[in-house]
Amino acid sequence: MRDLVPSHLMPLLTQGRVLVTNWHVFEPQSIQTGGVGARVTKAGVEVRTKETITIGSKTTTARGTRYLTLDDFERQVAAGLLTVLEEQRDKDGTLKKVSVESRRYVESDTALVSRILGREVGGKQNILVMNDEAHHAYRIVREERDEEEEDLFGEGEEAEDFFKEATVWIDSLDRIQKLRGINFCLDLSATPYFLGRVGQDTNRPFPWVVSDFGLIDAIESGLVKIPQLAVRDTTGKEIPGYFNIWHWILPQLASAERGGKKANPKPEAILKYAHHPIAMLGGLWEKEREEWAKDRDDPRPPVFILVCKNTQIAKVLYDWLAEDKAPTGIPPAKLEGFRNNGCQYAIRVDSKVVHESDSGEAKSNEVRWMRFTLDTVGKTAWPTDQMGRPLYPEGFKELADKLGRPDHPPGRDVRCIVSVGMLTEGWDCNTVTHIIGLRPFMSQLLCEQVVGRGLRRASYDVGPDGKLTEEVAKVFGVPFEVIPFKANPQGQPQPRIKRYHVHALPAKARFEIMFPRVEGYTQAIRNKVTVDWATVPSLVLEPGRIPPEVEMKGLHVNNKGRLSLSGPGRIDDVTLKEFRAKRRMQELVFDLAKTLAREYVAQKQCTIPVYRLFPQLAGLIKQYLDTKVEVRPPADKKDLFLSPYYGWLGGRAVAGGGSARYVTRRSAGGAALRGEPRTRFNGRRRLLDEPRGAGGSQITSQLCGGGYEAVGTIRGVLSGSA
């Protein structure tokens, strides 16, 4: 402040009283009686609202819907707090939903303003208000819930929290204006846009903007990092896949993986295709970490952020990166810098942690500790006073002693943050270098806020020319420009395909073929496992489908004054070179053989020891890699370490993909069973002379006794086959 205000004006500035507060304190409080919330005491100002209440198993609020148990509902009706307007009951007469007019009693406007301003400001009038993060502080038209709100805000109650925050803040400013008078209201925001429930103005800039220092101005001034986004890749498409990863992944998923109309896909399905971009930027992150450690006196590590759609995806990603717990069909991440080996290098943060800590409602010490961790990412030490003593934030020292943890900033070693939402606004970590978005982005504001997490410079030291040096943040999956604010449906929906049901004709019932209901198959492998390679499909590494190379470029302004990625400027190539350099093909052979061996050994009746199975599978996999894998440049055979190639390889190398069938015959003496008439099996009939299914791998093995030999077709025994 002393650098901004002239010295002769400082005495005037010190005459003012400054109150910094959060929006939560502006919410009108219920009247307390004897230290207990007055749930039925009719004291204070009556507030009436109409709402719909769902009768549930517990009293709570979730996703904007209020739930009451039947007992609580009847008690509040009896106390006069609820007036029933309409009831909805099911067929047996059980109450399901009720439309009510609720009444609650809260403090008056005078009491609220006195509570907030009385202690610090006293009775002063003509107040100056400064709204930081002002995109939360405007009047919102309360309409029906928008179907795309979850894509705009995240999951759970984030949308409701946003609207509640804006409403509480503006309504309270109205009360202060009425009783004390607001002399001037100054809005500050990096994203001054309307966001939701304001009709046609949604996603438009505020009309009251009077001064604008945009991102391009900040980049040209050297005050922030240059965000680099994907501009081209090996698919040749106009918009590269990693520019908007979510929209690139969804069309490739099967209907069972996509999650229906609301597009909540399975986390494993998202990770299967996100593995390539994560490995690409992860390799660059490891290279940058090594350069930082070698060339800088600053001990802080660069920070990698993944922004996820929901907690399910975030948990799977975190377990995969930090705990080395790979889902079925997904290879290990092999990004050692993110693994929590006795040190907290990776953390997972959701919006609930931020909300509870901001509102002072943190329900556990771990939530409070996580907030301290998040706030100190990129900080190596606490600030000190004139005597050199550390200045801890309020409550930190007591919490650290209670949990038995060290006093240093808990986030100093964090390298990877898996987040649901956008982290916190005002989060001032300046060591973020790589960002990946794994969620839909339907708003320009949302894109700017996510990219903004990585724009703060790590260093403001000037170079020999007296200018700030260039710093870059590489971003995948956050479509920072050239995006629709709302997704428009493309044309008319296709007519539903007519389905035909096939039934047996009664006159031909005698020709019915019945099959056994088989619970499972047991494979007994004693001596040698062989593969009929002629029936095994090959695997093609196609850069036109999954890009192994991407060109990235920084944003600039075109001749129309709009943000653009086209035109002149430096282009950086992002490849898998760093990731491949640390991998060996022998490592892939052993990893895959281990995975396949575990799959076979885990089967219910398999008794073969793993030490006999593993070396045979390793040899078969190596042969498959040498003879059945086709690589189309610029792809590389080491890309098989990444999903979805890894899963496809596991499904094809030995299994081939389909159903299993076994035919037995006596090797010495006795009548041959192959080709005999139908044999009874659990009251059902089976054919032993059916032709082998095409495309399956033939596995021959010597069984455990009696001189029998089994020849079987194994298809689809392992998951992940394409």
Summary of the structure (lengths in Angstrom):
residues: 722
radius of gyration: 32.1
end to end distance: 61.9
largest distance: 112.5
contacts: 2008
relative contact order: 0.09
helix: 31%
strand: 20%
